[in-house]
């Protein structure tokens, strides 16, 4: 069974104003599990952010248990400090002035280099790691994964509000991230050696501190034998994060099999980078509420409904999902998102009903929802 892991980022906020709180270190200290096995927790770039990491997982049940354990402990620890935790891809509201960066040497260096971009880094993501047999096979997966990343971004959109207004994007986080030094789609790589050489050239500049600073929406992990997919916003509910992880595992499994039978790849593997980038912008703008670019040979890079593109992705990875036993979970999870809406849609529904005050209850209920 191909293993996977999930990283989630959360925002600590004042429960009344929803303004970010810089007390992440206190909350983390209060919630570390005694056995140290169900999750790990750490500070993120900003002093108002908390990150969790599951252990290596083989099935959805253990991943869901880990995420819910962390989320429950986070909610309790935040409440004990008079705070709330928000499972959102971007801070709906924030105080004037630059954000406070966490007290680590690396994050301080990043903040100094990033300038105003780092001052507004009130964004949270869901990162999924899937194991690959080798770095060369991981590079093959990265090359073939690119046409589907915008679809995953649309499915996971959960950041419509920014600085007290509707950004009119489903995922403002994706747009914000485009301002960092190295972002968006990774280029096509000839091999792992080519990948490593490109990273070396980037880190030799004075605007990329280390390989971890290279923010491609899919990349090889620097610390684990995995492909790391970073396109998704933080998710309202834990089950939606698991849904993404299982879909990405199904994709990686499918792409590994294809790479073994066709190492050169299809014409779509070499899709024009500007087309891929336009498709990601489209996904960030409309989420599942509009069209997405169909990158398949039959589609010719034409727009089609997001529901149709999502159905095509599910059909494409269905054999892998059935082999792993994940198909029923994924099918039900997609049906849930299409019925209840993406996080962006649900945030907008809450604001329509009660203004920004409606987001607090939505975040609180969603944080620990099963």
N, C-alpha and C positions, 0 to 999 in steps of 0.2 A: 504494500500500500504506500503510495506517494504521500509524504508527510507535509504539513503546512503549519504556519504560525501566524498570529494576527497581532498587530500593534494598533492601539487606539489612543487618540489624544483627546483631552477634555479641557474645557475652560472653567476655571473657578470664578464665580460671580457673586456679587451682592444679591441676595434673594429679592430685594425690593426694586432696586434700580437696574439690575442686570449688568451693571458696570463690572469689568474684570477686577478680580482681587489678586494682589501680589503675594498671597500667603500659601503658595503651593508647597513650599518646603515643610511648613508645619503640618499640613494635611497629609502629606506623604509619610512623614514620620509617625503619624498616628494610625496609619492603616496598613502597614507592612504585615503580611500574614506570618504567623508564627513558624509554620513549616517551610516557608519560602518556596513552595512547590506549585501552588495553584496559579500564581502569576508573579511577575516582577513589576516594580513601579519605579518611576524616576521622574525627575524634572525635565521639562522640555526647554525650548529656546527662551520662552518668556517666563517670568516669575509667577504668572497667573495660569500656567498650563501644567497638566499632569498627564503622563503617558503610562500605559500599561502594555505588557507583553505576555502573551500566553506561553505555556510550555510548548514543545513540539507536539503536534496533534495528529491523530490518524483519522478521527471520525468527528462528525459535527457535535455529538453529545459532549465530548470532553472540551471542545472549544467553547461551546455555549456555557458550560458550567464554569469555566475559567473566567470568561467575560462577565458573567453575572456575579460571580464571587467578587471580582474587582469592583464592578459598578456598585454593588451593594455596600461594600466597605467604603468606597469613595463617598457615596451619598451620606453614610453615617458619620464619617470623619469630617466631611465638609459641614454638615448640620451642627456638629458639636462645636465647630468654630464660628457658627453663625453665618455660614456661607452655603451656596448651592453649587452643584456641578452641572454644566450645560453640555449635552451631547450634540453639538452643532459644528458645522464646518467653518463658521465665521462668527465673530462677536456681533450681535445685532446692535449693541450700544457700547460705547467706550468713552472714557474721560478724555478731555483735551490734553494734549501734550504727548510726548513719546512714551511708548511702552517700556516697562522695566525688563531688562534682560536678566536671565538667571545668573547666579553667582558662580559660574565656572569659567576657567580661562578660555576654553574654546568658544563658548557662547559669547563671551565678551569680545573676543576677536572677530567673530562673525558679525556681531552688532556694530562694531566700529567700522568694519569694511562695508556693511550693507547700507549704512546711512539711514535715510528716510524710509527705505523699504523695510528695514528691520524695526523701525519705530512703529510700524503698523502691522506687525506680523501676528495679528489676532486671528489666526486661522488654524484649524485642526484637521488632521487626516486620519484615514484608516489605511494601514500598510499591510499587505499580505505577502508572506514569504512561502514559496513552494520549492521543495527540494528538487534538484536536478543532478544527474549522475556525474557531470563534469562541467567545467567552465566552457568548453567548446560547445557542448550541447546546450548549455544555458544561453550562449550567444545565438545559436540557431533559434531558440525559443524567442528571444528578444526580437529578432528580425521578423518572425512570423506573427508575433503577438500584436504588432503595431496597429493593424487595421481594426482590431476589436477594442482598443483601449477607450476610444470615445464612447462606445456603447456602455462600457462599464462606468465611465464618468457620468453619463446621463442617468443611469440607474441609481447611482449613489449620491446624486445632487442633494445637498442639505445645507446650503448657505445663501439664502436669498437676500438677507438683510445686512446692511453695512452702514455704520455711523448714523443710525436712526432713520434710515430710509430704505425703501425697496430698491435694490440694485437693478432690478428687472432681469437679473440672471438667476438661473436655478442654482448655479455653483459660482459664487463670487470668489471662492477660494481658488479655483482653477485660474481665474483671471488674475488674481493678486499674485499668484506664484509665478506668472509669466515675467515678472519684473526682476526676478533673481538672476544671478550671473549665468547659470547653465540650467535650463529648464526645458519642458516640453518633451517631444519625442527624441529618443536616442537615435543616432544615425544608423544606417545599415553597416554591420561589421562583417569583415571577412573571416574572422577567427577570434579566439580568446586573446591571442597575441596582439591582434589589431585593436581589440577593446582596451587591453592594458596599455598599449602605446598611446592611444588617444587620451586615456586618463592621465598618463604621465605628462603629456604635453599641456593638458589643462592645469594640472597642479603645479606646473613650472611657472605659470603666470602669477601675478601678484593679486589676483582677484578670486582665486579658488584656493581655499586654505588646505583642503585635503580631499580624498575621494568621497567622503561622506557629504561634502558640500555640493557635489554634483547631483542636481535634483531632477534628473530625468524621471518621467512618470513610470518608467519600468527600467530596471537596471539589475546588474548582478550585485548581490550583497557583498559588502566588504568584510563581513565577519562570519558568514555562514555559507554553506554550499547550496545557495538558493537563488532563484529569481525573485526579485522584490518588486511588486506592483504597487505604485504610490499614487494612482490617479484619483482614488476615492476620497470624498469628504468623510469626516467623522459621522457615524451613523446614529440616528435617534435610538434605535433599538439594537440590542445585542444580536438578535436573530438575523437582522439585515447585514450585519458585519460577517456573520457566519455564511449567509447566502453568498456574499461576494467571494469569500474565501473558497467555497466549494466550486463556484463558477470558474474562478481563476485556476484552481487545481485541475478542473476538467479541461480547461483550455491548454494548460501546460502539458498535461498528459496527451492530449490530442496532437499538439504541435510537436512533441517529442517523437511520436510515432510517425508523423509526416516527415520530419527531418530525416529519420532513418531510411525512409523509402525514396525521398526526393531531396537530396542535400542541396541542390541548386535553388530550390524554392520556386514558387509560382510568380507570375508577373506582378501579382498584387503585393508580394513580399517587398518588391522594389517600388512601392507606391511613392509618388512625388511627395517630398516632405511638406511642401506648401499645401497639398491637398489634405494630408493627415492633420496638419495644424488647423486648417479651416474647419475640418470635421470636429476637432476638439473644442474649438471656440463655439461651434454650433451646439454641441452637447452641453457646454457650460451655460449657454444662453437659454436654451429651451428645456433642458432635461428630457423627461419623457413626454413633455407637453407639446412637442413639435416634431420636426423631421430630424433624421440623422443621415449621414452619408453612408451609402452602401458601397463598400470598397471591393465587393466581389466582382469577378469578371463579367457576370451577367448584368450587374448594376451599372458598371461603367462610371463609378463615382457619382451617381445621381442620388438626390435626396429621396428618402422614403420615410414613412411614418416610423416613429421610434418603436411602437409596438411591433411592427413588422420586422424591424431590425433585431429587436430583442428575441423575437420568435426564431429568426434565422440563427442567432447565436445559440439558443437552446437546442435547436435541431443539430447544429454542427457538433456540439460537445455531448449530445445525448449518449452515444455509445460509451464514452469514458465515464459519464455519470452513472450509467447503469452498471458498469463494471465495478465501480467503487461503492455502489449502493446509495449514491447521493441524489439520484434523479428525483425521487418523490419529494425530498426536502427542497430541492431547487425549484421544482415546478410549483410547489405550494408557496415558496417564498416569493417567487415572481408574481404569482396571483395575488398575494397579499400586498405587494408594492403597487401593482396596477389598480387594486381595489381601494386601498387606503391612501395611496399617493406616495410619492417620494418624500423625503424629509422636507424638501423645499416647499412642496405643495401643502404639507401638513402645517409647516410654520406659517404659511400665508393664510391658511384657514383659521388658525388660532388668532392671528392678528386681526383678521376680518371680524371675528366674533368679539374680541375683547381688547383690541389694541395691543401694544407691546406687552402689557401686563398679562396677556394670555400665553406668552411664551414660557413664563416660569412654570406654570402647572404642566404644560406640554413636556418640557424638559424633565421635570421631576418624575412624571408618570412614565415617560419613555425610558429613562435611565435604567430602571430595574424591571421593565416589562419582559415577560418571558415570551 
